[in-house]
C-alpha cells in the first residue's frame, strides 16, 4: 500500500513557507490574506462563470481583499471600507436581479460514446 501524498506535500509547503519567512521574503500576514481573498474571488468567477451568486460573491471577495490591504497599508478608516462595501453589495444585488444573468451555470454535455447507454 502506497503512503498518502498529503504528508509530503504538507512538509514541502511548510518548509518553503518557513524558508521564505526566515529569509524575510514572505509578505506580511495581512497582505497574504488580502491576496488570497482577491484570488479566491477571481478563481470563483473563472470556475463557476457568471451566475446570480457569483456576480455578488466574487466582486465582494475581491473588494474584501482590496479593503483589507488599504486598511492595513494606507490607514483607510474601517468605517469607510464598510460603507463602501455596503454600497457595493447593494449594487451587486440589484445587478443580480437581472433576467440576463443565469441562476446557475448550465451543466456540461457529456460526450456520447458507443458504450455510454
FENKA-V441198 format. One record per residue. N is the residue number from 1. RES is the residue in three letters. SS is DSSP state (@ for helix, = for strand, . for the rest). PHI is phi in degrees with one decimal (NA if undefined). PSI is psi in radians with two decimals (999 if undefined). Layout:
n=N res=RES ss=SS phi=PHI psi=PSI
n=N res=RES ss=SS phi=PHI psi=PSI
This chain:
n=1 res=UNK ss=. phi=NA psi=2.29
n=2 res=UNK ss=. phi=-79.5 psi=2.46
n=3 res=UNK ss=. phi=-69.8 psi=2.79
n=4 res=UNK ss=. phi=-66.0 psi=2.72
n=5 res=UNK ss=. phi=-89.0 psi=-0.24
n=6 res=UNK ss=@ phi=-67.7 psi=-0.76
n=7 res=UNK ss=@ phi=-62.5 psi=-0.83
n=8 res=UNK ss=@ phi=-63.1 psi=-0.70
n=9 res=UNK ss=@ phi=-65.3 psi=-0.70
n=10 res=UNK ss=@ phi=-63.2 psi=-0.73
n=11 res=UNK ss=@ phi=-64.8 psi=-0.73
n=12 res=UNK ss=@ phi=-63.8 psi=-0.78
n=13 res=UNK ss=@ phi=-64.0 psi=-0.83
n=14 res=UNK ss=@ phi=-64.1 psi=-0.69
n=15 res=UNK ss=@ phi=-63.5 psi=-0.74
n=16 res=UNK ss=@ phi=-65.4 psi=-0.74
n=17 res=UNK ss=@ phi=-63.9 psi=-0.72
n=18 res=UNK ss=@ phi=-63.6 psi=-0.74
n=19 res=UNK ss=@ phi=-63.5 psi=-0.77
n=20 res=UNK ss=@ phi=-64.2 psi=-0.70
n=21 res=UNK ss=@ phi=-67.8 psi=-0.74
n=22 res=UNK ss=@ phi=-73.1 psi=-0.41
n=23 res=UNK ss=. phi=-95.5 psi=0.14
n=24 res=UNK ss=. phi=60.9 psi=0.53
n=25 res=UNK ss=. phi=-99.6 psi=-0.19
n=26 res=UNK ss=. phi=-86.8 psi=2.28
n=27 res=UNK ss=. phi=-66.0 psi=2.98
n=28 res=UNK ss=. phi=-61.8 psi=2.78
n=29 res=UNK ss=@ phi=-62.1 psi=-0.70
n=30 res=UNK ss=@ phi=-66.8 psi=-0.61
n=31 res=UNK ss=@ phi=-67.4 psi=-0.74
n=32 res=UNK ss=@ phi=-62.1 psi=-0.74
n=33 res=UNK ss=@ phi=-63.7 psi=-0.72
n=34 res=UNK ss=@ phi=-62.8 psi=-0.75
n=35 res=UNK ss=@ phi=-65.0 psi=-0.70
n=36 res=UNK ss=@ phi=-65.5 psi=-0.70
n=37 res=UNK ss=@ phi=-63.7 psi=-0.79
n=38 res=UNK ss=@ phi=-65.4 psi=-0.72
n=39 res=UNK ss=@ phi=-65.2 psi=-0.66
n=40 res=UNK ss=@ phi=-63.1 psi=-0.68
n=41 res=UNK ss=@ phi=-63.8 psi=-0.74
n=42 res=UNK ss=@ phi=-66.8 psi=-0.76
n=43 res=UNK ss=@ phi=-64.5 psi=-0.72
n=44 res=UNK ss=@ phi=-60.5 psi=-0.76
n=45 res=UNK ss=@ phi=-66.7 psi=-0.69
n=46 res=UNK ss=@ phi=-70.5 psi=-0.70
n=47 res=UNK ss=@ phi=-76.8 psi=-0.71
n=48 res=UNK ss=@ phi=-96.7 psi=-0.26
n=49 res=UNK ss=. phi=78.6 psi=-3.04
n=50 res=UNK ss=. phi=-88.7 psi=1.93
n=51 res=UNK ss=. phi=-132.1 psi=3.08
n=52 res=UNK ss=. phi=-62.3 psi=-0.58
n=53 res=UNK ss=. phi=-81.3 psi=-0.70
n=54 res=UNK ss=@ phi=-75.7 psi=-0.40
n=55 res=UNK ss=@ phi=-69.1 psi=-0.32
n=56 res=UNK ss=@ phi=-98.8 psi=-0.88
n=57 res=UNK ss=@ phi=-72.0 psi=-0.70
n=58 res=UNK ss=@ phi=-63.8 psi=-0.89
n=59 res=UNK ss=@ phi=-62.9 psi=-0.55
n=60 res=UNK ss=@ phi=-68.6 psi=-0.66
n=61 res=UNK ss=@ phi=-64.4 psi=-0.75
n=62 res=UNK ss=@ phi=-63.7 psi=-0.76
n=63 res=UNK ss=@ phi=-64.2 psi=-0.67
n=64 res=UNK ss=@ phi=-61.2 psi=-0.73
n=65 res=UNK ss=@ phi=-63.2 psi=-0.77
n=66 res=UNK ss=@ phi=-65.2 psi=-0.72
n=67 res=UNK ss=@ phi=-65.0 psi=-0.71
n=68 res=UNK ss=@ phi=-63.5 psi=-0.74
n=69 res=UNK ss=@ phi=-63.5 psi=-0.80
n=70 res=UNK ss=@ phi=-64.3 psi=-0.71
n=71 res=UNK ss=@ phi=-63.6 psi=-0.72
n=72 res=UNK ss=@ phi=-78.4 psi=-0.67
n=73 res=UNK ss=@ phi=-101.6 psi=-0.48
n=74 res=UNK ss=. phi=-116.1 psi=0.16
n=75 res=UNK ss=. phi=54.0 psi=0.69
n=76 res=UNK ss=. phi=-72.6 psi=2.38
n=77 res=UNK ss=. phi=-63.8 psi=2.47
n=78 res=UNK ss=@ phi=-61.7 psi=-0.68
n=79 res=UNK ss=@ phi=-64.9 psi=-0.56
n=80 res=UNK ss=@ phi=-69.0 psi=-0.73
n=81 res=UNK ss=@ phi=-66.1 psi=-0.64
n=82 res=UNK ss=@ phi=-67.7 psi=-0.75
n=83 res=UNK ss=@ phi=-62.9 psi=-0.77
n=84 res=UNK ss=@ phi=-65.7 psi=-0.68
n=85 res=UNK ss=@ phi=-62.9 psi=-0.66
n=86 res=UNK ss=@ phi=-65.6 psi=-0.73
n=87 res=UNK ss=@ phi=-64.2 psi=-0.73
n=88 res=UNK ss=@ phi=-61.9 psi=-0.75
n=89 res=UNK ss=@ phi=-60.9 psi=-0.76
n=90 res=UNK ss=@ phi=-61.1 psi=-0.77
n=91 res=UNK ss=@ phi=-63.6 psi=-0.77
n=92 res=UNK ss=@ phi=-65.9 psi=-0.64
n=93 res=UNK ss=@ phi=-66.0 psi=-0.65
n=94 res=UNK ss=@ phi=-66.8 psi=-0.71
n=95 res=UNK ss=@ phi=-64.6 psi=-0.66
n=96 res=UNK ss=@ phi=-66.4 psi=-0.33
n=97 res=UNK ss=. phi=-76.0 psi=-0.17
n=98 res=UNK ss=. phi=-63.3 psi=2.50
n=99 res=UNK ss=. phi=-75.1 psi=-0.27
n=100 res=UNK ss=. phi=-73.5 psi=-0.37
n=101 res=UNK ss=. phi=-93.8 psi=2.17
n=102 res=UNK ss=. phi=-70.0 psi=2.68
n=103 res=UNK ss=. phi=-64.5 psi=-0.77
n=104 res=UNK ss=. phi=-149.0 psi=2.89
n=105 res=UNK ss=. phi=-70.9 psi=2.46
n=106 res=UNK ss=. phi=-67.9 psi=2.44
n=107 res=UNK ss=. phi=-68.3 psi=2.61
n=108 res=UNK ss=. phi=-71.9 psi=2.50
n=109 res=UNK ss=. phi=-81.0 psi=2.36
n=110 res=UNK ss=. phi=-79.8 psi=2.53
n=111 res=UNK ss=. phi=-73.6 psi=2.33
n=112 res=UNK ss=. phi=-81.1 psi=2.20
n=113 res=UNK ss=. phi=-118.3 psi=2.82
n=114 res=UNK ss=. phi=-62.5 psi=-0.36
n=115 res=UNK ss=. phi=-100.4 psi=0.04
n=116 res=UNK ss=. phi=-99.9 psi=1.09
n=117 res=UNK ss=. phi=-114.5 psi=999
